Amino acid sequence: MMRVLVTIPHFYRPSSEVGYSSETDNFQSRAKIVSTCVAAIHQTCGGKQRVPTYEQASPELTRANRSIRAKVDVVICTAGKDHLIESLATAPFRHHQTEADPRLLGYECHRVLADALGAYDYYCYLEDDLVIHDPLFFQKLRWFTQQLGEKALLQPNRYCITETGWKHYVEPIRRSAESGSHESTSTVVEREFIGVNLKFRRPRNPHSGCFFLTTSQMRYWCRRPYFLDRSSDFVGPLESAATLGIVRTFVVYKPDEENAGFLELLDSGATSRVLGRALLEIR
């Protein structure tokens, strides 16, 4: 069975000037969002899945999706007392308390991942408002790595649901014509998957608020001199923890617009304020 470690940076402190969803004054809504993030990991990829069987006189329950489910461990990293741990639903997780600068909590997650090196098949970082709904999420990641090698990393596209019912992908995928591509790497690669020709593109914006690394990828990143340097060079410290290290280390792709949903996750904290932020202007 695939073994997966998921680390989640979690911070909550209400603010009159809301810049991030962790600063909203509605703590109940925020607690529900974080609880949904954790529960979905177990319900979609882990062991909290079952199906009734009628082989005996009365129906019983048995494990479902046994051939594709993973053994999942979730660690939530917090800073001081600014969190909602006591208000979260009962989905299993381990609380990793720190006294770190809240803006650098993501790097505490990196440390947890590094300390567990060798014990898991995937090492994951996930912002606390992201929700995985795809039961084949990790199988798709593994397939992509088999196709392009360990130096290539596939990032999911984030989406939110608008008030008018549209599924809206948060970051642009394609680059403008004048921006060119990174280094000498192909901008687009194509592969066939279950009879469909898929495209994967070096994205205009590599940020997804998360990453998912194999053991080999995690080990390679840990050996880089910038690992745990706590840099804020990519937009800010929160965005850098999710994205800067991986773009320094790997060739990052996302599913192209034509098949954006091949690998995706729901950004349940995304609102109109997110759509207007500087992330959308990155070239």
C-alpha positions as CSV (number, residue, x, y, z in Angstrom):
1,M,0.0,0.0,0.0
2,M,1.3,3.5,-0.9
3,R,2.3,5.5,2.2
4,V,1.6,9.2,2.1
5,L,2.7,12.0,4.6
6,V,0.7,15.2,4.3
7,T,1.9,18.3,6.2
8,I,-0.5,21.3,6.5
9,P,0.5,24.8,7.8
10,H,-2.4,26.2,9.9
11,F,-2.7,29.6,11.4
12,Y,-5.7,31.6,12.5
13,R,-5.8,35.2,13.8
14,P,-8.8,37.4,12.9
15,S,-7.8,40.8,11.3
16,S,-9.7,43.9,10.3
17,E,-7.8,43.9,7.1
18,V,-8.2,40.4,5.6
19,G,-5.4,39.5,3.3
20,Y,-5.6,35.7,3.6
21,S,-8.5,33.4,4.5
22,S,-6.7,32.7,7.8
23,E,-7.5,36.2,8.9
24,T,-11.3,36.1,8.5
25,D,-13.4,36.9,11.6
26,N,-15.7,33.9,11.0
27,F,-13.9,31.2,13.0
28,Q,-16.6,28.6,12.5
29,S,-16.4,28.9,8.8
30,R,-12.6,28.8,8.9
31,A,-12.7,25.7,11.1
32,K,-15.0,24.0,8.7
33,I,-12.8,24.7,5.8
34,V,-9.7,23.2,7.6
35,S,-11.7,20.2,8.8
36,T,-12.9,19.6,5.2
37,C,-9.3,19.7,4.0
38,V,-8.1,17.0,6.4
39,A,-11.2,14.8,6.1
40,A,-11.0,14.8,2.3
41,I,-7.5,13.4,2.4
42,H,-8.7,10.4,4.4
43,Q,-12.0,10.0,2.6
44,T,-10.6,10.3,-0.9
45,C,-7.1,8.8,-0.7
46,G,-7.0,7.0,2.7
47,G,-8.8,4.4,4.7
48,K,-12.1,6.1,5.5
49,Q,-13.9,4.4,2.6
50,R,-16.4,1.5,2.8
51,V,-19.2,-0.3,1.0
52,P,-22.1,-2.5,2.2
53,T,-22.1,-6.2,1.4
54,Y,-25.1,-8.5,1.5
55,E,-23.3,-11.9,1.6
56,Q,-25.0,-12.7,4.9
57,A,-28.4,-12.3,6.4
58,S,-27.8,-8.7,7.4
59,P,-25.7,-6.2,5.5
60,E,-22.1,-5.6,6.7
61,L,-19.6,-3.0,5.8
62,T,-16.2,-3.7,4.1
63,R,-13.3,-1.5,3.0
64,A,-13.7,0.1,-0.4
65,N,-11.1,1.1,-3.0
66,R,-8.5,-1.2,-1.4
67,S,-6.4,-1.4,-4.6
68,I,-6.0,2.3,-4.9
69,R,-6.2,3.7,-1.3
70,A,-3.1,4.8,0.6
71,K,-2.0,4.8,4.2
72,V,-2.2,8.5,5.0
73,D,-0.7,10.4,7.9
74,V,-1.6,14.1,8.3
75,V,0.5,16.5,10.4
76,I,-0.9,20.0,11.1
77,C,1.8,22.5,12.0
78,T,0.9,25.6,14.1
79,A,2.6,28.6,15.5
80,G,1.9,29.5,19.2
81,K,-1.8,29.7,20.2
82,D,-3.1,31.1,16.9
83,H,-4.9,28.1,15.6
84,L,-8.3,26.3,15.6
85,I,-7.1,22.8,16.5
86,E,-9.6,22.4,19.2
87,S,-12.5,23.3,16.8
88,L,-11.5,20.9,14.0
89,A,-13.6,17.8,13.3
90,T,-12.4,14.4,14.3
91,A,-10.5,13.3,11.1
92,P,-7.2,11.9,12.2
93,F,-4.1,14.2,12.3
94,R,-1.1,14.9,14.5
95,H,-0.6,18.4,15.9
96,H,2.9,19.7,15.5
97,Q,3.2,22.8,17.7
98,T,6.0,25.4,17.1
99,E,6.9,28.9,18.2
100,A,7.8,29.8,14.6
101,D,7.0,33.1,12.9
102,P,3.5,32.3,11.5
103,R,4.6,33.6,8.1
104,L,7.3,30.8,8.0
105,L,5.1,27.9,9.1
106,G,5.5,26.3,5.7
107,Y,9.2,25.8,6.4
108,E,8.3,24.0,9.6
109,C,6.3,21.6,7.4
110,H,9.4,21.1,5.3
111,R,11.3,20.1,8.4
112,V,8.7,17.6,9.3
113,L,8.9,16.1,5.8
114,A,12.6,15.9,6.0
115,D,12.6,14.2,9.4
116,A,10.4,11.5,8.0
117,L,12.5,10.8,4.9
118,G,12.5,7.1,4.1
119,A,9.3,6.2,5.8
120,Y,6.8,7.2,3.1
121,D,6.3,7.0,-0.7
122,Y,5.0,10.6,-1.0
123,Y,5.9,13.7,0.9
124,C,3.2,16.4,0.6
125,Y,2.6,20.0,1.5
126,L,-1.0,21.3,1.4
127,E,-2.4,24.7,2.4
128,D,-5.2,24.2,4.8
129,D,-8.0,25.3,2.5
130,L,-7.2,22.9,-0.4
131,V,-9.4,19.9,-1.0
132,I,-8.5,16.7,-2.9
133,H,-11.6,15.0,-4.6
134,D,-9.8,12.7,-7.0
135,P,-9.3,9.1,-5.7
136,L,-6.6,8.6,-8.4
137,F,-4.7,11.7,-7.5
138,F,-1.5,9.9,-6.4
139,Q,-1.8,7.3,-9.1
140,K,-1.8,10.1,-11.7
141,L,1.3,11.7,-10.1
142,R,3.1,8.4,-10.1
143,W,2.2,7.8,-13.8
144,F,3.5,11.3,-14.7
145,T,6.8,10.7,-13.0
146,Q,7.1,7.4,-14.8
147,Q,6.6,9.2,-18.1
148,L,9.0,12.1,-17.6
149,G,11.3,11.1,-14.8
150,E,12.1,12.4,-11.3
151,K,13.3,15.8,-12.4
152,A,9.8,16.7,-13.7
153,L,7.1,17.6,-11.2
154,L,3.4,17.8,-12.0
155,Q,1.5,20.5,-10.0
156,P,-2.3,20.4,-9.8
157,N,-4.5,23.2,-11.1
158,R,-6.5,24.9,-8.3
159,Y,-10.1,25.8,-8.9
160,C,-13.0,27.5,-7.1
161,I,-16.7,27.5,-7.7
162,T,-18.2,30.9,-8.4
163,E,-21.5,32.2,-7.2
164,T,-22.9,31.8,-10.7
165,G,-21.9,28.1,-10.8
166,W,-18.8,28.3,-12.9
167,K,-15.7,26.2,-12.2
168,H,-13.0,28.8,-12.2
169,Y,-9.3,27.8,-12.4
170,V,-7.5,30.3,-10.1
171,E,-4.1,30.6,-11.9
172,P,-3.5,31.1,-15.6
173,I,-1.8,28.1,-17.2
174,R,-0.4,29.4,-20.5
175,R,2.3,31.9,-20.9
176,S,2.0,35.1,-22.9
177,A,3.8,34.9,-26.3
178,E,6.5,37.4,-25.2
179,S,7.4,35.6,-22.0
180,G,9.0,32.6,-23.6
181,S,9.8,29.3,-21.8
182,H,12.2,28.3,-19.0
183,E,15.7,27.3,-20.1
184,S,15.8,24.8,-22.9
185,T,13.0,22.6,-21.6
186,S,10.1,21.9,-23.9
187,T,7.2,24.2,-23.0
188,V,4.6,21.4,-23.7
189,V,4.8,17.6,-23.6
190,E,2.1,15.3,-24.8
191,R,1.3,11.8,-23.5
192,E,-1.6,9.4,-24.0
193,F,-3.6,8.3,-21.0
194,I,-6.6,5.9,-21.1
195,G,-7.1,6.7,-24.8
196,V,-6.9,10.5,-24.4
197,N,-4.0,12.7,-25.7
198,L,-3.1,14.9,-22.8
199,K,-0.9,18.0,-22.8
200,F,1.2,19.2,-19.9
201,R,2.7,22.7,-20.0
202,R,5.4,24.7,-18.2
203,P,2.9,27.1,-16.6
204,R,2.7,30.8,-16.5
205,N,2.4,30.6,-12.8
206,P,3.8,27.4,-11.0
207,H,2.0,28.2,-7.7
208,S,-0.6,25.7,-6.5
209,G,-0.4,26.1,-2.8
210,C,0.9,22.6,-2.5
211,F,3.4,20.0,-3.7
212,F,3.7,16.2,-3.8
213,L,7.1,14.6,-3.9
214,T,8.3,11.1,-4.3
215,T,11.0,9.8,-1.9
216,S,13.7,10.4,-4.5
217,Q,12.5,13.9,-5.2
218,M,12.3,14.7,-1.5
219,R,15.8,13.3,-0.8
220,Y,17.2,15.3,-3.8
221,W,15.6,18.6,-2.6
222,C,16.8,18.1,1.0
223,R,20.4,18.0,-0.3
224,R,20.1,21.3,-2.1
225,P,21.9,24.2,-0.2
226,Y,18.8,26.3,-0.2
227,F,16.6,23.7,1.6
228,L,15.1,25.3,4.7
229,D,16.6,28.7,3.9
230,R,13.2,30.4,4.7
231,S,13.4,32.6,1.6
232,S,10.5,34.8,0.8
233,D,11.6,35.6,-2.8
234,F,8.5,34.1,-4.5
235,V,5.7,36.7,-3.9
236,G,6.0,36.3,-0.1
237,P,6.8,33.8,2.7
238,L,3.6,31.8,2.4
239,E,3.8,31.4,-1.4
240,S,7.5,30.7,-1.2
241,A,7.0,27.8,1.2
242,A,4.7,26.2,-1.3
243,T,6.5,27.0,-4.6
244,L,10.0,28.5,-4.4
245,G,11.8,25.3,-3.4
246,I,10.2,23.1,-6.0
247,V,10.8,25.6,-8.9
248,R,14.4,25.9,-7.9
249,T,14.8,22.1,-7.9
250,F,12.4,20.6,-10.5
251,V,11.0,21.2,-14.0
252,V,7.4,22.1,-13.1
253,Y,4.4,21.3,-15.3
254,K,0.7,21.7,-15.0
255,P,-2.1,20.0,-17.0
256,D,-2.8,22.3,-20.0
257,E,-6.1,24.2,-20.4
258,E,-7.4,21.5,-22.8
259,N,-7.3,19.0,-20.0
260,A,-6.9,21.2,-16.9
261,G,-8.9,18.8,-14.7
262,F,-6.5,15.9,-15.2
263,L,-4.9,16.9,-11.9
264,E,-6.8,19.5,-9.8
265,L,-7.9,20.4,-6.3
266,L,-10.6,22.7,-4.9
267,D,-9.5,25.9,-3.3
268,S,-12.3,26.3,-0.8
269,G,-10.9,29.5,0.5
270,A,-10.7,31.2,-2.9
271,T,-12.9,34.3,-3.3
272,S,-13.0,37.3,-5.6
273,R,-10.1,38.8,-3.5
274,V,-7.9,35.9,-4.6
275,L,-8.7,36.4,-8.3
276,G,-7.4,40.0,-8.1
277,R,-4.2,39.4,-6.3
278,A,-0.7,39.7,-7.8
279,L,-0.3,35.9,-8.3
280,L,-2.4,36.3,-11.4
281,E,0.1,38.8,-12.8
282,I,3.2,36.6,-12.6
283,R,4.8,35.9,-15.9
